[in-house]
Amino acid sequence: MPSEGFTTADVPDQSGKCFIVTGANTGIGFEVASALAARRARVLLACRDEAKARAGMDKIRRKTPGADLAFLPLDLADLASVRRAAELAAKEPRVDVLINNAGVQGPTLKHTAQGFEQTFGVNHLGCFAVTALLLPKLMEMPGSRVVVTSSGQHRGAKIEWEDLNAQKNYKWLPRYGASKLANLLFVFELDRRLRAAGAPVTAVACHPGLVGTNLARGSWWGNIAMSLIGLLFAKPAMGAWGALHAATGRIKPGGYYGPTGFSGLRGPSGEGVPSEEARSPQVAKRLWDVSVKMTGIDPGLPLWNPVVERNGAGKVPPTPPPS
């Protein structure tokens, strides 16, 4: 990896490998899928809307003729859909990397099919569920990875433990920040438990910086803000560098990767520093237990033991690009 950081140009050849990218029909997810396809990977575009996914696939193929792409129906707001998607993905000959990219936010309180507040339900619980259900498939392939996309908005965020479904109050941006904190708590806990189990899967986090996307499509002023952000900070292609780094570069298990320029808002990807709250094993265990209870899905991984790790077990060197 060049000293100045990781960009799309640093993604190595991915021939023979299979990636699942959630929310891949637009924005950062589309750019991630496009870059991987250009490096000869098989890419499953895991999306809610088949027409939009196929339109995205057509666009990728215009740039990369012969790209190996497939549509994987996935609605993270419905755990039944998550289960079906995992069952379909399990039929693939191999799955090397799951990139949890999809996310939502919006000014109006909405709920998932199971009645969870939508931002937490999609951004965290959906991510937790699809990862847990795909772990058996990922474990078939040594060197496989789980990538979870967070955001700088995790800093200062607070999870409303007594009001997870927003029955008492709902504020748009705090709920989004809390879901991004949950993403980091989850991936770091997943990393600890995978190492405790001696599993051949690496968990790693990323963030895109400040990127102009259609994430705020539910708000007219949000759309204007995103357009300005795209002009002043970064467009989705740059925002994809952190995820591509986490998925294909030399990384540390349980690491956090994203832009290194302009206070972490844009630029080539490098190692970032998450908040102290995001690194708390106690808070992460609480979230893990709550997530198992809410989704009814248990990844079946052993609890991390810090005493064992201090004695040398579970420590692993940086992970090279998947071979």
Salt bridges, closest charged atoms under 4 A:
ASP13 OD1 - ARG40 NH1 2.95
GLU50 OE2 - ARG54 NE 2.82
ASP68 OD1 - ARG42 NH1 2.69
GLU92 OE1 - ARG42 NE 2.76
ASP96 OD2 - ARG94 NH2 2.59
GLU140 OE1 - LYS137 NZ 3.24
GLU162 OE2 - ARG286 NH2 3.61
ASP163 OD2 - ARG175 NH2 3.15
GLU189 OE1 - ARG192 NH2 3.07
GLU189 OE2 - ARG193 NE 2.74
ASP191 OD2 - ARG195 NH2 2.74
GLU271 OE1 - LYS252 NZ 3.56
ASP289 OD2 - LYS285 NZ 2.74
GLU309 OE1 - ARG195 NH1 2.53
